[in-house]
Amino acid sequence: MSNSTGFWQNIPVLWDVAIGQESSNFVTMEAILSVEHLTVTTPEMGVARTVVEDVSFSLRPGQVIALVGESGSGKTTICKALTRLNPPSFTTNGIVRFDSKELLTCKHQILRDICRHRIRYIFQEPQQALNPALSIRTQLLLSSSRKTHATDDLHNVLAAVGLQQTQEVLRSYPHKLSIGMAQRVMIAMAVLPQPSLLIADEPTSALDASQRYKLLDLIRSIQTQHKMAMILVTHDLELAQLYADDIAVLRNGQIIEYRTTDDFFSSPQHTYSNLLIEAMTMTNSDKRHLAKGKSDDGTA
């Protein structure tokens, strides 16, 4: 049996234990991704509008940073800018260095090879990201860094992300899948090559609450086991608290606070960060009251 099959059979792992063992080593590791003064503008009625302004952060192997903020704050634009995926009308300046390669200025072939083998995305809208003309089997094979894959590898990666009847899924085309199934396929395609950097843009937005944490546990397990760096894009501060080592809060295209997760929640520095934490606390309180109410009136 192939090595990658063994890799999938070892999932899930106890990622919370692994995090505790590795987090103290981040400061001694060299950054695999370094973003410096990233600025993105787009033309609007003949005037350049700044959508991302002077953003800087770095990531080391095994580290997870959450980009947190409301819709339109620049989270997705930043992630797409890293590998030049924004529309051609966007202008991007700054430095994006991945493992000594400068991604904003390198040749397209070099960037293509890096994105195929070492940087992978989980997009927010899987139905738009999947190719409607290709079967899931073909898309999984194309997404891999290996020229061939044993059939067991493909079945195992689909089963690992919670898909059943994997043979039928492999034969299917994207329009035959539900949104939740398509999201799981996207996750499988992203992690199959075991990349160095995983960019997860609202990776569970298509799933219900009961499945959201289960799938994020799985993503975190894979990421930790293979020591992938990960950027987690989310508007959900509770998810960021559970799954990220560091949090960068974005507002109007700027990082207004960037700290370790523990420091952020114990002593937020920015007024907007305080508001986000208060909103999260109020939401959790509402959930508890609702659950208690159902219990009291005998309906649950």
N, C-alpha and C positions, 0 to 999 in steps of 0.2 A: 504493500500500500504506500502511496506517495506521502512525502513529508507534509504537504498542505492538508491532506486528509487528517493526519494526526493532529495538526494544528487545530482544526475545527472540532475534533473529538474532545479536545481539552477545554472547551468552553462550556459553561461559564467558569470563571475563576473567582476567588474572593477578592474582588478589586479593592474593597475598602482596606484590607490588610496590606495589599501591594502598594497602595497610595501612601500609607503610613511609612512603609519601608523606604520609598523612593523620593518622597517630597523633599526630604532634607538634603538630597544630593543635587537638586536643581541648580543651586547656586554654584556648584563646582563644575557643571557641565557647560560645554560651549553651545551657544544658541544655534539651532538648526534653521530658524527663521528670524530675521531681523528686519523690522519695518521702521524706517526713519523719515519723518516729516512728509508722510504721504498726503497729497492734496489732489482732489479730483474736482474738476469743473465741467459744466455742461452749458451749451449755449441756450439761452432763453430770451426770445424776442430781441435777438441781436446783442445780448449782453451775457457775459460769462457768469454763471451762477455757481458758487462754491457749494458742493454737496458733501465733501469730506475735506477737513482742514487740519493740516499739520498733525497727523496721527502717527504716533510712534509706539511700538511695543516689540517684545521679543518672545520667542518660545524655544524651550529646550526639549530634547527627547523625553517622552513620557508625560509632559506637562500639558495641562488643559487650561485655556483661557476662555472665559465667557464674554462675548460682546453683548451687552445688555442695553436696551433702550426701546423707546416706543417706535411704532412704524414711521418710517421716513427719517430716522435719526442717522442713517448712513451705514448700518451694519452690513447689509448685503452688498452695497457698493464697495465697501472696503474689501470684502472677501473676493469679489470678482476682480477688483483692481490688482490683486496680488498676482494673478496669472493672465492679466490683460483680457478679461472676458466681458468688460463693460462695452456698450455700443461704441462704434467708431467716432461718434460725435463727442464722446467724453475725452477730456484731456487729463492725463495723469502725470504727476510729478512727484519726485521723492526717490527713495531708495528702498527696494525690496530685495533682500539678499537671502537666498535659500542655499544653505550648505556651500557657501562661497560663490554661488552663481548669482549674478544680478539679473533678476527676472524682467525688469522693465525695459532693459536694453539688449538682452541676449537675442541671438538669432531664433527665428520661429521654430526651427527644427530642434534646437536645444530645449526650448520651452515645451514643445510637444512631447519630447521624450520624458522630461521631468514630470509633466502632468499625467502621462501614461503609466509611469512606473512608481512615482514617489509622492505626488500630491493628488489626492482624490477628494471629490466633493460629494456630499449628500444634499441634493437640492430640495427646496421647499415644495415644489410642484412636480412630483415624479412623472405624471402623465405627459407633461410638456418636455421633460428631460429625456424620456425613453424614446427610442426610434420606432415609430409605428409600423415600419416596413420590415422589421427584423424580429425574429423569435427571441424569447428570453434567453434560450440556450446560446444563440449566436451573440447576443449582446454581452452575456457573461464572459464568453470566450474572448470577445474583442476587448473587454475591460481588463483582462488579465495581463500581467507582465510576462507570462509564460506563453509560448507558442501553442502548447497543447495542455489539456487538463484531463485527468481521468474523470470518467463519468461520476464516480463516487464523490469527487471533490465538489462538483456542481450540486449534487444532491445534498451534500453535507452543509454547504454554505447556505443553501435555501432553508434547510431544516433549522440551522443555527439561528436564523432571523425569524423563526416562528411560522414558516410556511409549511403546509401539509400538501400531500399529493404532489410531491416535487416533480415527478415525471410529467404530469399534466401541465404544471407551471412552466417547465422547460420548453414544452411544445407550444405554449401559448404566445400570442402577440399582445402588446400592451393594452389594446382596447378590450381584451377579454378579462382583464384584471380589475378588481375593485381598487379604489384609491389607496386603501390600507395595504393591499397586497403589492401594489406598484411601489409604495414607499419602502416596503421590506426588500423588494427586488433592488431598488436603488442602493439601499444599505449594503446588500450582498455584493453588488457590483463595485462599490467603493472600497470595501475591506478585503475583497478577494486577492488583490495583488499585495496585500500587507504593506501599505504605503508608509512613508516616514511622517507624512503630515495629512491629517484628515480634517476637512473643513465641513462642518455639519450645520447647514443653514435651516434652522427650525426643523430638525430631522423627524420629529414626531407630530408635526402639526396636523397630519391627516388621520391621526389615530385618536381613539377615545381615551379618556383619562385612565381607565383600568389597564390599557395596553401601553400607555406612554412611558411609565416608569420601568416597566418590564423591558421594553426595547432599549431604553437609555441605559439600563443596567447592562444589557448585552453589549451595546456599543462601547461602554466604558470598560467592560471586561476585555473585549478584543483590543481596545486601545492600550490598556495597561499591560496586557500579556505581551504584546508586540512592541511596547515602548514607543508607540506613535505619539507625536505631538498632535494636539487637537484644538481647533477653534470651534467653539460652540456658540452659535448665534441664537439668541432667544430673547423674547420679551418677558419671559417668566422668570422672575428673580428667584423663586423657590427652586426651580430646576438648576439655575446657576449655583445656588448655595450647595446643592446636593452633589453636583458633578464637576465643578470647576475648582482648580487650584488658585486661580486669579480671576478677578473681575474688572473689566473695563466698562465704565458707564458712558454711553454716548448720548449726546444731545446736540441737535442741529449740526451734525457732522463732526463734532469735536469730542475727544475724550476728556470728560470733566473730572473723572476719578478713576484711578488705576491702582489697585492694591490687592494683596492676598485676600482670599475669600474670608478667612477668619478675621483679619483686621477690618475689612470692609463692613462686616456685620456687627462687629463689636464697637467700632468707633468711626462711623461714616463721617467724611470731612465736608462734603458738599450738601447744600440744602436740598437739591434735587434728589440726591441719594437717600437722604432721610425720608423724603416723601415716598420714594419707591418702597423703602422698607416698611414704612407705616402702612402703605396700601397693601403690601403682601401680608402683613400681620392682621389687618382688618379682614382681608379675604379669607385667611385661614380661620379666623374667629367666626366668620359667617358660616363657614363649612361645618365647624364644630357645633354651632347652635342649630343648624339645620339637621345634622345627624342626631342631636339630642332630642329635638322636637319630634322627629320621626319615631324615635325610641319611646318617648313619653306617651304618644298617642296610639302606640301599638301598631303602627303601619309598617314598621321595619324591624 
